[in-house]
Amino acid sequence: MVAIQFRIGTRKSVMALAQTEEIARQLIAAHPGLDVEIVKFETTGDIDQTSKLLPHGGKGGAFVAEIRKAVISGQLHAAMHSLKDMPGNEETPGLVIGAALARDSASDVLVLRSGVSIDDLRRARGKGFKIGTNAVRRAAYARRLFPAIEVIHYRGAADTRVRKLDHREMQRLPEGGEVGPADALIMARSGLERIGLAARIAYEFSPQEMLPAAGQGIVAVECAALDFETRRLLLRIDDETSHRCADAEREVLWVLNGHCNSPIAGFSTIAGAQMTLTASVLDEDGRRFIEASRSGPADRPRELGRAVGLELLDKGAAEIIERSRPR
């Protein structure tokens, strides 16, 4: 049997490689003759671990754009993305999500440095402590949950962030100077599990406390829309439930026309033939908060996402999002 070549692109980070290796494993199991080659990219966001992502075009420009170009040019058959890193307010002509793997946990969690307990953070609602994150959504929720807390800019791959936390390293700031050290980090449970650091989780936020980012916990495989052979191969590893949740949550982002500096959250679940979708928009200090939740047929996820997005707009989401746009 002649092996079929399949080239998939990914970032060089430990987590991205673990996610891509899982895609390769599933593809080979579904297509025993497939020869999967993982092509590693060092993206702008990986090279620059100091700046905020906005100057690089947000997460899309920092982590996604370079690999997408390789798919469009035909250098790759497909690209691995963490779905939450894919811009939801724009379309990339010629590309589609060919598969979404079964969703891992979508929860956000706290990782603490040695000597700090969850009780320390709960006392005085975090007064005197510093929590690190680069996600504006996590920062907004943290300020909402712990009004006295100092949220600091914190960049780097997941394993790098944990190392900096443990070594009490300062974080360089985009505008110069340093901040820190951090006492705690807010991170994704799924990412920590992927890189073998789940034991570091000190507390898991419920969706009621901190609604996840749209697509969090979902690994997406993107390919050329007209590459029907690649789409046929990917279809065998596509998880229908996960893909429907991805469609619903990303539709909210599309309706809201959010940008990388918008604290927007969205999370859906499916029970039988019904899907429930909850989404929220916060201002950056977490004080203004609007939320919408609806249920509908699971086989019409985009319609449900559109309805939830429109309800958020009716409640004033556009004003909050516009205020958060960089001037």
C-alpha atoms as one frame of an Amber mdcrd trajectory, in Angstrom:
protein
   0.000   0.000   0.000   1.352   3.423  -0.959   1.144   5.860   1.942  -0.929
   8.991   1.375   0.971  12.131   2.334  -0.779  14.576   4.662   0.954  17.736
   5.925  -0.516  19.612   8.867   0.861  22.868  10.253   1.056  23.911  13.888
   2.825  26.247  16.292   5.980  25.071  18.048   4.607  25.381  21.582   4.342
  22.273  23.757   0.553  22.541  23.882   0.126  23.092  20.132   2.320  20.097
  19.367   0.356  17.913  21.793  -2.909  18.958  20.129  -1.524  18.313  16.639
  -0.138  14.913  17.640  -3.659  13.981  18.783  -5.036  14.988  15.375  -2.351
  12.867  13.687  -3.161   9.908  15.928  -6.857  10.101  15.116  -6.234  10.542
  11.384  -3.934   7.519  11.207  -6.441   5.429  13.184  -9.212   6.461  10.771
  -7.022   6.099   7.637  -4.310   3.446   8.198  -2.497   4.303   4.953  -2.023
   7.946   5.880   1.483   9.350   6.390   1.015  12.465   8.537   3.814  15.033
   8.659   3.651  17.743  11.327   5.124  21.026  10.101   6.132  23.400  12.903
   5.766  27.178  12.633   7.206  29.807  14.933   4.472  32.409  14.737   4.706
  36.099  15.555   2.920  35.505  18.864   5.439  32.828  19.822   8.459  34.979
  18.975   7.190  38.100  20.768   6.084  37.051  24.248   6.101  40.558  25.678
   3.753  42.676  23.561   0.016  42.649  23.768  -1.507  40.790  20.839  -3.332
  43.777  19.350  -0.313  45.222  17.453   0.091  41.835  15.750  -3.519  41.802
  14.592  -4.885  40.098  17.707  -4.779  36.354  18.171  -5.550  35.852  14.493
  -2.534  37.834  13.361  -0.252  36.523  16.101  -1.006  32.798  16.021  -3.120
  31.931  12.984  -2.292  34.079   9.941   1.076  32.580   9.005  -0.138  28.978
   9.119  -3.281  29.884   7.194  -1.172  31.342   4.379   0.634  28.016   4.044
  -2.698  26.192   3.686  -3.988  28.681   1.095  -0.750  28.393  -0.914  -0.950
  24.591  -0.931   2.143  24.005   1.228  -0.066  22.319   3.839  -3.158  20.160
   3.619  -4.467  21.504   6.931  -3.679  23.592  10.000  -4.272  22.970  13.690
  -5.762  25.830  15.715  -7.106  26.187  19.211 -10.559  27.359  18.205 -10.561
  30.199  20.739  -7.538  31.683  18.920  -9.370  31.886  15.586 -10.960  35.310
  14.976 -14.727  34.979  14.958 -15.586  38.381  13.513 -14.021  37.769  10.124
 -13.994  35.117   7.427 -10.921  33.834   5.616 -11.958  33.257   1.986 -11.173
  29.778   0.765 -10.797  28.113   4.171 -13.177  26.001   6.256 -13.048  24.110
   9.537 -12.840  20.559   8.231 -12.953  18.943  11.670 -13.443  19.784  15.319
 -12.134  17.260  17.813 -14.287  16.212  20.753 -14.292  19.081  23.198 -11.994
  19.010  26.192 -12.943  20.891  29.347 -13.816  24.519  28.565 -13.226  25.701
  32.133 -10.881  28.418  33.339  -8.801  27.594  36.405  -6.467  29.179  38.940
  -2.821  28.137  39.237  -1.097  29.352  42.421   2.527  29.859  43.327   3.939
  28.030  46.326   2.904  29.617  49.608  -0.403  30.993  48.296  -3.708  29.227
  48.944  -7.157  29.682  47.505  -8.228  30.928  50.953  -5.660  33.722  50.667
  -7.320  34.910  47.474 -10.797  34.621  48.937  -9.956  36.725  51.984 -10.684
  40.389  51.231 -11.548  39.110  47.733  -7.905  38.998  46.692  -6.604  42.259
  48.157  -2.833  42.541  47.835  -2.468  39.756  45.296  -1.534  39.845  41.617
  -3.175  37.574  39.066  -1.596  37.238  35.652  -3.395  36.813  32.338  -3.198
  38.140  28.798  -6.867  37.463  28.023  -9.096  40.524  28.353 -12.083  38.275
  29.080 -10.307  36.563  31.989  -9.053  39.907  33.262 -12.561  41.382  33.193
 -14.057  38.418  35.047 -11.207  38.460  37.585 -11.865  42.131  38.341 -15.569
  41.297  38.681 -14.914  38.396  41.076 -12.097  40.063  43.009 -12.588  43.857
  42.897  -9.524  44.492  45.080  -7.207  42.373  42.991  -4.451  43.634  40.698
  -4.615  41.968  37.300  -1.295  42.093  35.476  -0.329  41.523  31.835   1.183
  38.027  31.522   2.336  36.412  28.269   3.962  33.176  27.174   3.200  29.564
  26.340   1.351  27.688  29.072   4.436  25.914  30.431   6.442  29.162  30.284
   3.810  31.030  32.297   3.795  28.376  35.010   7.607  28.410  35.161   7.634
  32.219  35.512   5.031  31.962  38.281   7.060  29.374  40.202  10.336  31.305
  39.850   8.654  34.594  40.748   9.887  36.169  37.525   8.810  39.621  36.469
   6.832  40.098  33.232   8.190  42.611  30.747   5.608  45.155  29.603   5.052
  46.203  25.978   5.547  49.864  26.830   8.725  49.152  28.798   9.378  48.259
  32.393   8.212  45.189  34.271   5.297  44.039  36.383   4.873  41.269  38.908
   5.719  38.807  40.120   2.352  37.063  39.892   0.807  35.182  42.788  -1.657
  33.308  40.592  -2.529  32.716  36.953  -5.865  32.188  35.242  -5.474  29.515
  32.563  -7.487  26.955  30.605  -7.914  23.552  32.211  -7.667  21.859  28.812
  -4.287  23.421  28.090  -2.817  22.366  31.432  -4.118  18.843  30.924  -2.560
  18.691  27.446   0.915  19.493  28.784   0.713  17.324  31.901   0.270  20.124
  34.445  -3.297  19.405  35.599  -1.980  18.783  39.118  -1.232  22.516  39.372
  -4.925  23.434  39.242  -5.931  24.951  42.576  -9.468  26.031  41.704 -11.841
  25.570  38.764 -14.254  28.392  37.958 -17.823  27.401  37.196 -19.415  28.822
  34.024 -21.555  31.002  36.304 -18.388  32.551  37.776 -16.347  32.806  34.587
 -17.978  31.973  31.274 -15.419  30.434  28.889 -14.210  31.997  25.667 -16.082
  30.983  22.523 -14.540  27.744  21.323 -12.420  27.154  24.422 -11.434  23.498
  24.718 -12.029  22.737  21.030  -9.194  21.826  18.668 -10.049  22.843  15.094
  -8.527  21.567  11.864  -8.725  24.100   9.046  -8.293  23.281   5.358  -8.964
  24.682   1.900 -12.675  24.799   1.081 -12.118  23.296  -2.389  -9.725  20.555
  -1.221 -12.428  17.907  -1.115 -10.014  14.997  -0.592  -8.649  16.618   2.586
 -12.173  17.402   3.724 -13.107  13.737   3.172 -10.179  12.623   5.331 -10.985
  15.099   8.092 -14.668  14.189   8.170 -13.764  10.872   9.816 -12.336  12.632
  12.888 -14.951  15.375  13.120 -16.999  15.343  16.316 -20.518  16.481  15.440
 -21.383  17.762  18.929 -18.166  19.752  19.187 -18.571  21.173  15.673 -22.124
  22.311  16.383 -21.022  24.036  19.591 -18.222  25.722  17.643 -20.685  26.988
  15.032 -23.073  28.389  17.644 -20.414  30.140  19.717 -18.583  31.593  16.728
 -21.851  32.918  15.317 -22.175  35.064  18.454 -18.744  36.569  17.737 -19.756
  37.222  14.129 -23.002  38.984  15.122 -21.268  41.104  17.761 -18.348  41.962
  15.452 -16.084  41.633  18.448 -12.362  42.236  18.263  -9.393  40.857  20.186
  -9.759  43.493  22.902 -13.448  42.695  23.533 -14.262  40.744  26.715 -16.764
  38.367  25.074 -17.605  34.892  26.349 -19.751  32.109  24.943 -20.409  28.494
  25.896 -22.902  25.918  24.641 -23.994  22.448  25.681 -26.104  19.807  23.955
 -28.543  17.460  25.671 -30.388  15.172  23.302 -31.806  17.238  20.455 -31.536
  20.547  22.356 -28.674  23.001  22.537 -28.310  25.683  25.214 -26.061  28.661
  24.542 -25.020  31.367  27.002 -22.921  34.377  26.025 -21.817  37.532  27.781
 -20.099  40.857  27.148 -18.212  42.760  29.859 -16.388  46.028  29.992 -12.687
  45.767  30.803 -13.035  46.549  34.502 -15.796  43.947  34.867 -18.326  46.403
  36.259 -20.756  46.410  33.370 -21.957  42.927  32.495 -24.682  41.680  30.177
 -25.614  38.099  29.457 -28.055  36.196  27.254 -29.015  32.520  27.281 -31.305
  30.583  24.957 -32.091  27.019  23.929 -33.002  25.640  20.531 -32.643  22.693
  18.147 -29.110  21.279  18.246 -29.092  20.844  14.478 -29.512  24.612  13.942
 -26.554  25.993  15.916 -25.938  29.114  13.839 -29.539  30.227  14.239 -29.239
  29.882  18.008 -25.935  31.771  17.998 -27.482  34.550  15.920 -30.444  34.865
  18.302 -28.180  35.082  21.358 -25.911  37.615  19.654 -28.861  39.798  18.669
 -30.229  39.683  22.213 -26.876  40.887  23.515 -26.956  43.739  21.002 -30.463
  44.654  22.200 -29.078  44.812  25.756 -26.291  47.220  24.812 -23.356  45.010
  23.798 -22.357  47.229  20.866 -21.654  50.179  23.153 -19.426  48.094  25.454
 -17.532  46.593  22.506 -17.068  49.981  20.831 -15.673  51.491  24.049 -13.076
  48.732  24.219 -11.788  49.351  20.702  -8.262  50.785  20.613  -8.184  54.479
  19.775
